[in-house]
Amino acid sequence: MTGPKLNEKSFVVGERAGTKATAKYVRSSASKARVVLDLIRGLDVKSADEVLQFTDRHIARDVRKVLASAVANAVNNDDQDADELFVVACFADEGPTLRRFRPRARGRATRINKRTCHITVVVARMSDERIEILQARQERAGGTAGRGRPQSSSASRRSRVERSRKKAAEQTGEDTTAGDAAEAAEADEATAAAADERDAVDTTASVAADAEEAAAEGTAIEDTAAEATADTDADTATESEEADVANATADADEPAEGSASDEADAWRGGSEADDEGATK
């Protein structure tokens, strides 16, 4: 007759203390697994999972998988609430040892033992008194803000809904604020662009007016210069005409005087010749 399974916290023959999960033939020694299992024995499943998550042991990953499997079995097969479970028992049994050999000096060989183990985790529902204590401790710590403390499914659901609604409201407010700021920025940019366009138009108009005034002044200066040039040409033409008239008059007078003087010289020459002949 099989006795009670004391390692599973079952003190009555045929009684099942909780829901268990087992991982067999894990490639690690049982002594290494027991070091990690001692850390989570008696903890609620949430705290046990956090401890295994941050335990710097290679076997902790395998133990964490076994814990998750035990919780899933309790939820799906026994209709338990995952937030109300705790690790009632956990142990590691030795499995078969794989023997390998290593060559050594002088033709000898030494044996290498590759050990395996079977890891078992048993979870069960906490007592009502413990659940009340944990809930009261959680409320004193700030409601759902306490870390590592179990919550009921309804409280957990309510807290998630509240956080989701709060986050959505914050995002909506941020989006509205961002939209208003964007619209204001666009309006400012449009106003600035319109002002720049008006300034550009005014500047173009003033430049065009200045150019027209400069062109008008240049035209007046050219007209004045043309008039002065015309007056100068007229004066020059008048002076030229007067000089031509004077030259013509002088030319007309010179031949008459020359002929009279020639006659006088000729007369004088004839008289002298006569005188010389008479003397001879």
PyRosetta script that sets phi, psi and omega in degrees:
from pyrosetta import init, pose_from_sequence

init()
pose = pose_from_sequence("MTGPKLNEKSFVVGERAGTKATAKYVRSSASKARVVLDLIRGLDVKSADEVLQFTDRHIARDVRKVLASAVANAVNNDDQDADELFVVACFADEGPTLRRFRPRARGRATRINKRTCHITVVVARMSDERIEILQARQERAGGTAGRGRPQSSSASRRSRVERSRKKAAEQTGEDTTAGDAAEAAEADEATAAAADERDAVDTTASVAADAEEAAAEGTAIEDTAAEATADTDADTATESEEADVANATADADEPAEGSASDEADAWRGGSEADDEGATK")
pose.set_psi(1, 130.6)
pose.set_omega(1, -178.4)
pose.set_phi(2, -77.8)
pose.set_psi(2, 135.1)
pose.set_omega(2, 179.5)
pose.set_phi(3, -85.5)
pose.set_psi(3, 179.4)
pose.set_omega(3, 178.7)
pose.set_phi(4, -67.7)
pose.set_psi(4, 150.5)
pose.set_omega(4, 179.5)
pose.set_phi(5, -89.3)
pose.set_psi(5, 92.4)
pose.set_omega(5, -175.5)
pose.set_phi(6, -69.7)
pose.set_psi(6, -31.4)
pose.set_omega(6, -179.7)
pose.set_phi(7, -68.4)
pose.set_psi(7, -18.5)
pose.set_omega(7, 175.5)
pose.set_phi(8, -97.8)
pose.set_psi(8, 12.9)
pose.set_omega(8, -179.6)
pose.set_phi(9, 62.1)
pose.set_psi(9, 31.3)
pose.set_omega(9, 176.5)
pose.set_phi(10, -107.5)
pose.set_psi(10, 109.7)
pose.set_omega(10, -174.6)
pose.set_phi(11, -99.6)
pose.set_psi(11, 0.8)
pose.set_omega(11, 178.9)
pose.set_phi(12, -122.3)
pose.set_psi(12, 136.2)
pose.set_omega(12, -178.7)
pose.set_phi(13, -63.0)
pose.set_psi(13, 129.8)
pose.set_omega(13, 178.4)
pose.set_phi(14, 82.8)
pose.set_psi(14, -3.4)
pose.set_omega(14, 179.8)
pose.set_phi(15, -91.7)
pose.set_psi(15, 140.0)
pose.set_omega(15, 179.2)
pose.set_phi(16, -104.1)
pose.set_psi(16, 122.8)
pose.set_omega(16, -175.3)
pose.set_phi(17, -76.7)
pose.set_psi(17, -27.3)
pose.set_omega(17, -177.5)
pose.set_phi(18, -174.1)
pose.set_psi(18, -160.5)
pose.set_omega(18, 179.6)
pose.set_phi(19, -104.4)
pose.set_psi(19, 131.7)
pose.set_omega(19, -175.2)
pose.set_phi(20, -122.6)
pose.set_psi(20, 163.1)
pose.set_omega(20, 173.2)
pose.set_phi(21, -141.7)
pose.set_psi(21, 143.4)
pose.set_omega(21, -175.4)
pose.set_phi(22, -131.2)
pose.set_psi(22, 137.8)
pose.set_omega(22, 172.8)
pose.set_phi(23, -115.2)
pose.set_psi(23, 118.7)
pose.set_omega(23, -175.3)
pose.set_phi(24, -102.9)
pose.set_psi(24, 154.6)
pose.set_omega(24, 176.5)
pose.set_phi(25, 56.2)
pose.set_psi(25, 42.1)
pose.set_omega(25, 175.4)
pose.set_phi(26, -73.5)
pose.set_psi(26, 130.5)
pose.set_omega(26, -175.0)
pose.set_phi(27, -78.3)
pose.set_psi(27, 69.6)
pose.set_omega(27, 175.6)
pose.set_phi(28, -159.6)
pose.set_psi(28, 157.8)
pose.set_omega(28, 179.7)
pose.set_phi(29, -77.2)
pose.set_psi(29, 153.4)
pose.set_omega(29, -179.8)
pose.set_phi(30, -66.2)
pose.set_psi(30, -32.7)
pose.set_omega(30, 179.8)
pose.set_phi(31, -64.2)
pose.set_psi(31, -38.0)
pose.set_omega(31, 177.8)
pose.set_phi(32, -68.1)
pose.set_psi(32, -39.0)
pose.set_omega(32, 179.6)
pose.set_phi(33, -68.3)
pose.set_psi(33, -35.9)
pose.set_omega(33, -179.0)
pose.set_phi(34, -65.4)
pose.set_psi(34, -30.9)
pose.set_omega(34, 177.7)
pose.set_phi(35, -61.0)
pose.set_psi(35, -40.1)
pose.set_omega(35, -179.6)
pose.set_phi(36, -77.9)
pose.set_psi(36, -38.3)
pose.set_omega(36, -178.8)
pose.set_phi(37, -64.4)
pose.set_psi(37, -30.1)
pose.set_omega(37, 178.0)
pose.set_phi(38, -65.5)
pose.set_psi(38, -20.0)
pose.set_omega(38, -178.5)
pose.set_phi(39, -77.4)
pose.set_psi(39, -26.9)
pose.set_omega(39, -172.6)
pose.set_phi(40, -110.3)
pose.set_psi(40, -3.9)
pose.set_omega(40, -177.4)
pose.set_phi(41, -64.9)
pose.set_psi(41, 125.1)
pose.set_omega(41, 179.0)
pose.set_phi(42, 89.3)
pose.set_psi(42, -5.8)
pose.set_omega(42, -179.9)
pose.set_phi(43, -86.4)
pose.set_psi(43, 156.6)
pose.set_omega(43, 171.1)
pose.set_phi(44, -69.0)
pose.set_psi(44, 158.9)
pose.set_omega(44, -170.3)
pose.set_phi(45, -64.5)
pose.set_psi(45, -32.4)
pose.set_omega(45, 179.7)
pose.set_phi(46, -68.5)
pose.set_psi(46, -45.7)
pose.set_omega(46, 178.0)
pose.set_phi(47, -65.8)
pose.set_psi(47, -39.9)
pose.set_omega(47, 178.9)
pose.set_phi(48, -62.4)
pose.set_psi(48, -40.8)
pose.set_omega(48, 178.5)
pose.set_phi(49, -63.9)
pose.set_psi(49, -40.5)
pose.set_omega(49, 178.3)
pose.set_phi(50, -65.8)
pose.set_psi(50, -39.8)
pose.set_omega(50, 178.3)
pose.set_phi(51, -62.5)
pose.set_psi(51, -44.6)
pose.set_omega(51, 179.8)
pose.set_phi(52, -67.8)
pose.set_psi(52, -32.8)
pose.set_omega(52, -179.4)
pose.set_phi(53, -63.5)
pose.set_psi(53, -34.9)
pose.set_omega(53, -175.8)
pose.set_phi(54, -108.8)
pose.set_psi(54, 16.1)
pose.set_omega(54, 176.0)
pose.set_phi(55, -86.0)
pose.set_psi(55, 127.9)
pose.set_omega(55, -175.9)
pose.set_phi(56, -88.5)
pose.set_psi(56, 63.0)
pose.set_omega(56, 176.8)
pose.set_phi(57, -137.5)
pose.set_psi(57, 139.5)
pose.set_omega(57, -179.1)
pose.set_phi(58, -65.8)
pose.set_psi(58, -34.9)
pose.set_omega(58, -178.6)
pose.set_phi(59, -71.1)
pose.set_psi(59, -16.0)
pose.set_omega(59, -178.4)
pose.set_phi(60, -63.4)
pose.set_psi(60, -30.2)
pose.set_omega(60, 178.7)
pose.set_phi(61, -66.9)
pose.set_psi(61, -41.4)
pose.set_omega(61, 177.7)
pose.set_phi(62, -66.5)
pose.set_psi(62, -40.5)
pose.set_omega(62, 178.5)
pose.set_phi(63, -64.1)
pose.set_psi(63, -37.8)
pose.set_omega(63, 179.3)
pose.set_phi(64, -65.1)
pose.set_psi(64, -38.8)
pose.set_omega(64, 176.6)
pose.set_phi(65, -63.5)
pose.set_psi(65, -40.9)
pose.set_omega(65, 178.8)
pose.set_phi(66, -64.9)
pose.set_psi(66, -39.2)
pose.set_omega(66, 177.5)
pose.set_phi(67, -62.6)
pose.set_psi(67, -45.1)
pose.set_omega(67, 178.6)
pose.set_phi(68, -62.9)
pose.set_psi(68, -36.9)
pose.set_omega(68, 177.9)
pose.set_phi(69, -66.5)
pose.set_psi(69, -39.5)
pose.set_omega(69, 178.7)
pose.set_phi(70, -64.8)
pose.set_psi(70, -41.1)
pose.set_omega(70, 178.4)
pose.set_phi(71, -64.6)
pose.set_psi(71, -41.2)
pose.set_omega(71, 179.2)
pose.set_phi(72, -64.4)
pose.set_psi(72, -39.2)
pose.set_omega(72, 177.6)
pose.set_phi(73, -63.5)
pose.set_psi(73, -40.3)
pose.set_omega(73, -179.5)
pose.set_phi(74, -67.7)
pose.set_psi(74, -36.9)
pose.set_omega(74, -178.7)
pose.set_phi(75, -73.8)
pose.set_psi(75, -43.7)
pose.set_omega(75, -173.7)
pose.set_phi(76, -84.1)
pose.set_psi(76, -37.4)
pose.set_omega(76, -175.0)
pose.set_phi(77, -93.6)
pose.set_psi(77, -35.2)
pose.set_omega(77, -175.0)
pose.set_phi(78, -111.2)
pose.set_psi(78, 5.1)
pose.set_omega(78, 177.5)
pose.set_phi(79, 56.0)
pose.set_psi(79, 43.9)
pose.set_omega(79, 178.0)
pose.set_phi(80, -95.2)
pose.set_psi(80, 159.7)
pose.set_omega(80, 175.7)
pose.set_phi(81, -91.8)
pose.set_psi(81, 125.2)
pose.set_omega(81, -175.3)
pose.set_phi(82, -62.2)
pose.set_psi(82, -30.3)
pose.set_omega(82, -178.9)
pose.set_phi(83, -75.3)
pose.set_psi(83, -12.2)
pose.set_omega(83, -177.8)
pose.set_phi(84, -105.8)
pose.set_psi(84, 9.6)
pose.set_omega(84, -178.1)
pose.set_phi(85, -96.0)
pose.set_psi(85, 154.3)
pose.set_omega(85, 174.4)
pose.set_phi(86, -144.2)
pose.set_psi(86, 164.0)
pose.set_omega(86, -178.1)
pose.set_phi(87, -82.8)
pose.set_psi(87, 102.9)
pose.set_omega(87, -178.2)
pose.set_phi(88, -81.2)
pose.set_psi(88, -30.6)
pose.set_omega(88, 179.6)
pose.set_phi(89, -157.5)
pose.set_psi(89, 149.1)
pose.set_omega(89, 175.5)
pose.set_phi(90, -157.3)
pose.set_psi(90, 137.6)
pose.set_omega(90, -178.1)
pose.set_phi(91, -156.7)
pose.set_psi(91, 165.0)
pose.set_omega(91, 179.3)
pose.set_phi(92, -130.7)
pose.set_psi(92, 124.6)
pose.set_omega(92, 177.4)
pose.set_phi(93, -103.6)
pose.set_psi(93, 151.3)
pose.set_omega(93, 179.0)
pose.set_phi(94, -75.1)
pose.set_psi(94, 139.6)
pose.set_omega(94, 176.5)
pose.set_phi(95, -106.0)
pose.set_psi(95, -170.6)
pose.set_omega(95, 179.6)
pose.set_phi(96, -65.8)
pose.set_psi(96, 147.6)
pose.set_omega(96, -179.9)
pose.set_phi(97, -102.4)
pose.set_psi(97, 127.8)
pose.set_omega(97, 176.2)
pose.set_phi(98, -87.1)
pose.set_psi(98, 125.0)
pose.set_omega(98, -177.5)
pose.set_phi(99, -101.6)
pose.set_psi(99, 125.4)
pose.set_omega(99, 175.3)
pose.set_phi(100, -125.7)
pose.set_psi(100, 161.8)
pose.set_omega(100, -176.6)
pose.set_phi(101, -126.8)
pose.set_psi(101, 148.3)
pose.set_omega(101, 179.7)
pose.set_phi(102, -123.4)
pose.set_psi(102, 130.1)
pose.set_omega(102, 178.3)
pose.set_phi(103, -68.5)
pose.set_psi(103, 140.9)
pose.set_omega(103, 178.9)
pose.set_phi(104, -127.6)
pose.set_psi(104, -171.7)
pose.set_omega(104, -175.1)
pose.set_phi(105, -71.8)
pose.set_psi(105, 154.2)
pose.set_omega(105, 174.7)
pose.set_phi(106, 60.3)
pose.set_psi(106, 35.0)
pose.set_omega(106, 174.3)
pose.set_phi(107, 75.7)
pose.set_psi(107, 9.9)
pose.set_omega(107, -179.8)
pose.set_phi(108, -88.8)
pose.set_psi(108, 171.8)
pose.set_omega(108, 177.9)
pose.set_phi(109, -144.1)
pose.set_psi(109, 141.3)
pose.set_omega(109, 178.1)
pose.set_phi(110, -113.2)
pose.set_psi(110, 149.0)
pose.set_omega(110, -176.5)
pose.set_phi(111, -89.3)
pose.set_psi(111, 141.3)
pose.set_omega(111, 174.5)
pose.set_phi(112, -113.7)
pose.set_psi(112, 123.8)
pose.set_omega(112, -179.9)
pose.set_phi(113, -97.8)
pose.set_psi(113, 113.9)
pose.set_omega(113, 176.4)
pose.set_phi(114, -100.2)
pose.set_psi(114, 100.7)
pose.set_omega(114, -171.2)
pose.set_phi(115, -87.3)
pose.set_psi(115, 154.6)
pose.set_omega(115, 175.3)
pose.set_phi(116, -130.3)
pose.set_psi(116, 168.1)
pose.set_omega(116, 179.8)
pose.set_phi(117, -150.0)
pose.set_psi(117, 164.4)
pose.set_omega(117, 175.5)
pose.set_phi(118, -116.1)
pose.set_psi(118, 119.9)
pose.set_omega(118, -176.6)
pose.set_phi(119, -101.7)
pose.set_psi(119, 130.2)
pose.set_omega(119, -179.9)
pose.set_phi(120, -127.6)
pose.set_psi(120, 132.8)
pose.set_omega(120, 177.0)
pose.set_phi(121, -126.6)
pose.set_psi(121, 130.5)
pose.set_omega(121, -179.9)
pose.set_phi(122, -118.2)
pose.set_psi(122, 127.1)
pose.set_omega(122, 178.6)
pose.set_phi(123, -117.5)
pose.set_psi(123, 149.6)
pose.set_omega(123, 179.3)
pose.set_phi(124, -148.2)
pose.set_psi(124, 166.6)
pose.set_omega(124, 179.6)
pose.set_phi(125, -76.0)
pose.set_psi(125, 138.6)
pose.set_omega(125, 177.7)
pose.set_phi(126, -71.5)
pose.set_psi(126, 159.4)
pose.set_omega(126, 177.5)
pose.set_phi(127, -71.0)
pose.set_psi(127, 157.8)
pose.set_omega(127, -179.2)
pose.set_phi(128, -62.2)
pose.set_psi(128, -38.0)
pose.set_omega(128, 178.9)
pose.set_phi(129, -62.0)
pose.set_psi(129, -43.1)
pose.set_omega(129, 179.9)
pose.set_phi(130, -67.3)
pose.set_psi(130, -37.5)
pose.set_omega(130, 178.0)
pose.set_phi(131, -63.9)
pose.set_psi(131, -42.4)
pose.set_omega(131, 178.5)
pose.set_phi(132, -63.8)
pose.set_psi(132, -40.1)
pose.set_omega(132, 179.0)
pose.set_phi(133, -63.5)
pose.set_psi(133, -44.6)
pose.set_omega(133, 180.0)
pose.set_phi(134, -65.5)
pose.set_psi(134, -39.7)
pose.set_omega(134, 178.5)
pose.set_phi(135, -65.9)
pose.set_psi(135, -41.2)
pose.set_omega(135, 177.9)
pose.set_phi(136, -64.8)
pose.set_psi(136, -40.1)
pose.set_omega(136, 177.4)
pose.set_phi(137, -63.5)
pose.set_psi(137, -37.9)
pose.set_omega(137, 179.0)
pose.set_phi(138, -67.0)
pose.set_psi(138, -41.5)
pose.set_omega(138, 178.5)
pose.set_phi(139, -64.1)
pose.set_psi(139, -41.0)
pose.set_omega(139, 178.0)
pose.set_phi(140, -65.9)
pose.set_psi(140, -31.1)
pose.set_omega(140, 179.9)
pose.set_phi(141, -78.8)
pose.set_psi(141, -5.1)
pose.set_omega(141, 178.0)
pose.set_phi(142, 118.7)
pose.set_psi(142, 31.8)
pose.set_omega(142, 175.8)
pose.set_phi(143, 71.6)
pose.set_psi(143, -128.2)
pose.set_omega(143, -175.9)
pose.set_phi(144, -78.6)
pose.set_psi(144, -1.3)
pose.set_omega(144, -177.6)
pose.set_phi(145, -79.9)
pose.set_psi(145, -15.9)
pose.set_omega(145, -179.0)
pose.set_phi(146, -67.0)
pose.set_psi(146, 134.5)
pose.set_omega(146, -179.2)
pose.set_phi(147, -96.5)
pose.set_psi(147, 143.3)
pose.set_omega(147, 176.2)
pose.set_phi(148, 76.8)
pose.set_psi(148, 14.9)
pose.set_omega(148, -179.8)
pose.set_phi(149, -116.6)
pose.set_psi(149, 138.6)
pose.set_omega(149, -176.5)
pose.set_phi(150, -70.9)
pose.set_psi(150, 152.8)
pose.set_omega(150, 175.9)
pose.set_phi(151, -131.3)
pose.set_psi(151, 154.3)
pose.set_omega(151, 173.6)
pose.set_phi(152, -74.2)
pose.set_psi(152, 161.0)
pose.set_omega(152, -177.4)
pose.set_phi(153, -63.6)
pose.set_psi(153, -40.8)
pose.set_omega(153, -179.6)
pose.set_phi(154, -66.6)
pose.set_psi(154, -43.3)
pose.set_omega(154, 178.4)
pose.set_phi(155, -64.6)
pose.set_psi(155, -41.0)
pose.set_omega(155, 177.9)
pose.set_phi(156, -62.8)
pose.set_psi(156, -40.1)
pose.set_omega(156, 179.3)
pose.set_phi(157, -65.9)
pose.set_psi(157, -43.2)
pose.set_omega(157, 178.9)
pose.set_phi(158, -62.4)
pose.set_psi(158, -42.1)
pose.set_omega(158, 179.9)
pose.set_phi(159, -64.1)
pose.set_psi(159, -40.0)
pose.set_omega(159, 178.3)
pose.set_phi(160, -63.9)
pose.set_psi(160, -41.9)
pose.set_omega(160, 179.2)
pose.set_phi(161, -63.9)
pose.set_psi(161, -42.8)
pose.set_omega(161, 178.9)
pose.set_phi(162, -62.7)
pose.set_psi(162, -44.2)
pose.set_omega(162, 178.9)
pose.set_phi(163, -63.3)
pose.set_psi(163, -39.5)
pose.set_omega(163, 179.4)
pose.set_phi(164, -64.6)
pose.set_psi(164, -44.0)
pose.set_omega(164, 179.5)
pose.set_phi(165, -65.2)
pose.set_psi(165, -41.7)
pose.set_omega(165, 178.8)
pose.set_phi(166, -62.8)
pose.set_psi(166, -43.6)
pose.set_omega(166, 179.3)
pose.set_phi(167, -63.7)
pose.set_psi(167, -41.3)
pose.set_omega(167, 178.7)
pose.set_phi(168, -64.1)
pose.set_psi(168, -41.0)
pose.set_omega(168, 178.6)
pose.set_phi(169, -63.6)
pose.set_psi(169, -42.7)
pose.set_omega(169, 178.5)
pose.set_phi(170, -63.0)
pose.set_psi(170, -43.2)
pose.set_omega(170, 178.8)
pose.set_phi(171, -63.7)
pose.set_psi(171, -39.3)
pose.set_omega(171, 178.1)
pose.set_phi(172, -63.8)
pose.set_psi(172, -43.4)
pose.set_omega(172, 177.3)
pose.set_phi(173, -62.6)
pose.set_psi(173, -42.8)
pose.set_omega(173, 178.8)
pose.set_phi(174, -63.9)
pose.set_psi(174, -41.1)
pose.set_omega(174, 179.3)
pose.set_phi(175, -63.9)
pose.set_psi(175, -41.7)
pose.set_omega(175, 179.5)
pose.set_phi(176, -63.9)
pose.set_psi(176, -45.5)
pose.set_omega(176, 178.7)
pose.set_phi(177, -61.4)
pose.set_psi(177, -43.1)
pose.set_omega(177, 179.6)
pose.set_phi(178, -64.2)
pose.set_psi(178, -39.3)
pose.set_omega(178, 178.9)
pose.set_phi(179, -64.7)
pose.set_psi(179, -43.8)
pose.set_omega(179, 177.8)
pose.set_phi(180, -61.6)
pose.set_psi(180, -43.7)
pose.set_omega(180, 178.9)
pose.set_phi(181, -62.5)
pose.set_psi(181, -40.3)
pose.set_omega(181, 179.2)
pose.set_phi(182, -64.5)
pose.set_psi(182, -42.8)
pose.set_omega(182, 178.7)
pose.set_phi(183, -63.5)
pose.set_psi(183, -42.7)
pose.set_omega(183, 178.1)
pose.set_phi(184, -62.0)
pose.set_psi(184, -41.5)
pose.set_omega(184, 179.2)
pose.set_phi(185, -64.1)
pose.set_psi(185, -41.5)
pose.set_omega(185, 178.3)
pose.set_phi(186, -63.8)
pose.set_psi(186, -41.2)
pose.set_omega(186, 178.1)
pose.set_phi(187, -62.4)
pose.set_psi(187, -43.4)
pose.set_omega(187, 177.7)
pose.set_phi(188, -61.4)
pose.set_psi(188, -42.1)
pose.set_omega(188, 179.1)
pose.set_phi(189, -64.5)
pose.set_psi(189, -39.9)
pose.set_omega(189, 178.9)
pose.set_phi(190, -64.9)
pose.set_psi(190, -42.8)
pose.set_omega(190, 178.6)
pose.set_phi(191, -62.6)
pose.set_psi(191, -43.9)
pose.set_omega(191, 179.1)
pose.set_phi(192, -63.1)
pose.set_psi(192, -40.0)
pose.set_omega(192, 179.6)
pose.set_phi(193, -65.0)
pose.set_psi(193, -42.1)
pose.set_omega(193, 178.1)
pose.set_phi(194, -63.0)
pose.set_psi(194, -42.9)
pose.set_omega(194, 177.8)
pose.set_phi(195, -61.5)
pose.set_psi(195, -41.7)
pose.set_omega(195, 177.9)
pose.set_phi(196, -62.7)
pose.set_psi(196, -40.7)
pose.set_omega(196, 177.7)
pose.set_phi(197, -63.1)
pose.set_psi(197, -42.9)
pose.set_omega(197, 178.6)
pose.set_phi(198, -62.6)
pose.set_psi(198, -43.1)
pose.set_omega(198, 178.4)
pose.set_phi(199, -62.2)
pose.set_psi(199, -39.8)
pose.set_omega(199, 179.6)
pose.set_phi(200, -64.2)
pose.set_psi(200, -41.5)
pose.set_omega(200, 178.9)
pose.set_phi(201, -64.4)
pose.set_psi(201, -45.5)
pose.set_omega(201, 178.3)
pose.set_phi(202, -60.6)
pose.set_psi(202, -43.0)
pose.set_omega(202, 179.2)
pose.set_phi(203, -62.7)
pose.set_psi(203, -42.5)
pose.set_omega(203, 178.3)
pose.set_phi(204, -62.9)
pose.set_psi(204, -42.7)
pose.set_omega(204, 179.6)
pose.set_phi(205, -63.1)
pose.set_psi(205, -44.8)
pose.set_omega(205, 179.7)
pose.set_phi(206, -64.1)
pose.set_psi(206, -39.3)
pose.set_omega(206, 178.0)
pose.set_phi(207, -64.1)
pose.set_psi(207, -41.8)
pose.set_omega(207, 178.7)
pose.set_phi(208, -64.0)
pose.set_psi(208, -41.8)
pose.set_omega(208, 178.8)
pose.set_phi(209, -63.0)
pose.set_psi(209, -44.4)
pose.set_omega(209, 177.8)
pose.set_phi(210, -60.7)
pose.set_psi(210, -40.9)
pose.set_omega(210, 179.5)
pose.set_phi(211, -63.6)
pose.set_psi(211, -41.4)
pose.set_omega(211, 178.5)
pose.set_phi(212, -63.8)
pose.set_psi(212, -43.1)
pose.set_omega(212, 178.3)
pose.set_phi(213, -62.0)
pose.set_psi(213, -43.1)
pose.set_omega(213, 179.4)
pose.set_phi(214, -63.6)
pose.set_psi(214, -39.8)
pose.set_omega(214, 178.9)
pose.set_phi(215, -64.2)
pose.set_psi(215, -41.9)
pose.set_omega(215, 178.7)
pose.set_phi(216, -63.0)
pose.set_psi(216, -44.7)
pose.set_omega(216, 178.0)
pose.set_phi(217, -61.2)
pose.set_psi(217, -41.6)
pose.set_omega(217, 178.2)
pose.set_phi(218, -62.4)
pose.set_psi(218, -39.7)
pose.set_omega(218, 178.4)
pose.set_phi(219, -64.5)
pose.set_psi(219, -41.7)
pose.set_omega(219, 179.0)
pose.set_phi(220, -63.6)
pose.set_psi(220, -41.8)
pose.set_omega(220, 179.4)
pose.set_phi(221, -63.6)
pose.set_psi(221, -40.9)
pose.set_omega(221, 178.8)
pose.set_phi(222, -64.3)
pose.set_psi(222, -40.2)
pose.set_omega(222, 178.5)
pose.set_phi(223, -63.5)
pose.set_psi(223, -43.2)
pose.set_omega(223, 179.4)
pose.set_phi(224, -62.2)
pose.set_psi(224, -43.5)
pose.set_omega(224, 179.3)
pose.set_phi(225, -63.4)
pose.set_psi(225, -39.0)
pose.set_omega(225, 179.1)
pose.set_phi(226, -64.9)
pose.set_psi(226, -41.8)
pose.set_omega(226, 178.5)
pose.set_phi(227, -63.2)
pose.set_psi(227, -43.4)
pose.set_omega(227, 179.0)
pose.set_phi(228, -62.5)
pose.set_psi(228, -40.0)
pose.set_omega(228, 179.3)
pose.set_phi(229, -64.9)
pose.set_psi(229, -39.9)
pose.set_omega(229, 178.7)
pose.set_phi(230, -64.6)
pose.set_psi(230, -43.4)
pose.set_omega(230, 178.0)
pose.set_phi(231, -61.5)
pose.set_psi(231, -42.5)
pose.set_omega(231, 180.0)
pose.set_phi(232, -63.6)
pose.set_psi(232, -41.4)
pose.set_omega(232, 178.0)
pose.set_phi(233, -64.4)
pose.set_psi(233, -39.4)
pose.set_omega(233, 179.8)
pose.set_phi(234, -64.9)
pose.set_psi(234, -44.6)
pose.set_omega(234, 179.0)
pose.set_phi(235, -62.0)
pose.set_psi(235, -42.1)
pose.set_omega(235, -179.5)
pose.set_phi(236, -63.4)
pose.set_psi(236, -40.5)
pose.set_omega(236, 178.9)
pose.set_phi(237, -64.1)
pose.set_psi(237, -41.0)
pose.set_omega(237, 179.8)
pose.set_phi(238, -63.1)
pose.set_psi(238, -46.4)
pose.set_omega(238, 179.3)
pose.set_phi(239, -61.8)
pose.set_psi(239, -38.6)
pose.set_omega(239, 179.7)
pose.set_phi(240, -64.5)
pose.set_psi(240, -41.9)
pose.set_omega(240, 178.8)
pose.set_phi(241, -63.1)
pose.set_psi(241, -43.1)
pose.set_omega(241, 179.5)
pose.set_phi(242, -62.9)
pose.set_psi(242, -40.8)
pose.set_omega(242, 179.8)
pose.set_phi(243, -65.1)
pose.set_psi(243, -39.6)
pose.set_omega(243, 178.4)
pose.set_phi(244, -63.5)
pose.set_psi(244, -41.5)
pose.set_omega(244, 179.0)
pose.set_phi(245, -63.4)
pose.set_psi(245, -42.2)
pose.set_omega(245, -180.0)
pose.set_phi(246, -64.3)
pose.set_psi(246, -41.1)
pose.set_omega(246, -180.0)
pose.set_phi(247, -65.2)
pose.set_psi(247, -41.4)
pose.set_omega(247, 178.2)
pose.set_phi(248, -61.9)
pose.set_psi(248, -41.4)
pose.set_omega(248, 179.4)
pose.set_phi(249, -64.1)
pose.set_psi(249, -41.1)
pose.set_omega(249, -179.9)
pose.set_phi(250, -65.7)
pose.set_psi(250, -38.8)
pose.set_omega(250, 179.4)
pose.set_phi(251, -66.3)
pose.set_psi(251, -35.2)
pose.set_omega(251, 179.1)
pose.set_phi(252, -69.3)
pose.set_psi(252, -33.2)
pose.set_omega(252, -178.2)
pose.set_phi(253, -79.4)
pose.set_psi(253, -33.0)
pose.set_omega(253, -173.6)
pose.set_phi(254, -63.8)
pose.set_psi(254, -43.3)
pose.set_omega(254, -179.5)
pose.set_phi(255, -60.2)
pose.set_psi(255, -37.7)
pose.set_omega(255, -179.1)
pose.set_phi(256, -64.3)
pose.set_psi(256, -48.4)
pose.set_omega(256, 179.8)
pose.set_phi(257, -62.6)
pose.set_psi(257, -37.3)
pose.set_omega(257, -179.2)
pose.set_phi(258, -65.0)
pose.set_psi(258, -39.8)
pose.set_omega(258, -180.0)
pose.set_phi(259, -66.6)
pose.set_psi(259, -38.8)
pose.set_omega(259, 179.6)
pose.set_phi(260, -66.4)
pose.set_psi(260, -43.0)
pose.set_omega(260, 180.0)
pose.set_phi(261, -66.1)
pose.set_psi(261, -34.6)
pose.set_omega(261, 178.9)
pose.set_phi(262, -64.9)
pose.set_psi(262, -41.5)
pose.set_omega(262, 179.4)
pose.set_phi(263, -65.3)
pose.set_psi(263, -39.8)
pose.set_omega(263, 179.8)
pose.set_phi(264, -65.0)
pose.set_psi(264, -42.4)
pose.set_omega(264, 178.6)
pose.set_phi(265, -63.7)
pose.set_psi(265, -40.4)
pose.set_omega(265, 178.5)
pose.set_phi(266, -63.9)
pose.set_psi(266, -36.1)
pose.set_omega(266, -179.1)
pose.set_phi(267, -69.3)
pose.set_psi(267, -41.9)
pose.set_omega(267, 179.2)
pose.set_phi(268, -63.0)
pose.set_psi(268, -42.2)
pose.set_omega(268, 179.5)
pose.set_phi(269, -61.1)
pose.set_psi(269, -39.7)
pose.set_omega(269, -179.8)
pose.set_phi(270, -67.5)
pose.set_psi(270, -38.7)
pose.set_omega(270, -179.6)
pose.set_phi(271, -65.9)
pose.set_psi(271, -42.1)
pose.set_omega(271, 178.8)
pose.set_phi(272, -63.7)
pose.set_psi(272, -40.6)
pose.set_omega(272, 178.1)
pose.set_phi(273, -62.4)
pose.set_psi(273, -39.1)
pose.set_omega(273, 179.0)
pose.set_phi(274, -64.4)
pose.set_psi(274, -41.0)
pose.set_omega(274, -178.8)
pose.set_phi(275, -64.5)
pose.set_psi(275, -44.0)
pose.set_omega(275, -179.2)
pose.set_phi(276, -63.8)
pose.set_psi(276, -38.4)
pose.set_omega(276, 179.3)
pose.set_phi(277, -66.2)
pose.set_psi(277, -37.3)
pose.set_omega(277, 179.8)
pose.set_phi(278, -67.8)
pose.set_psi(278, -33.2)
pose.set_omega(278, -179.1)
pose.set_phi(279, -69.8)
pose.set_psi(279, -42.0)
pose.set_omega(279, 178.6)
pose.set_phi(280, -64.4)
pose.dump_pdb("model.pdb")
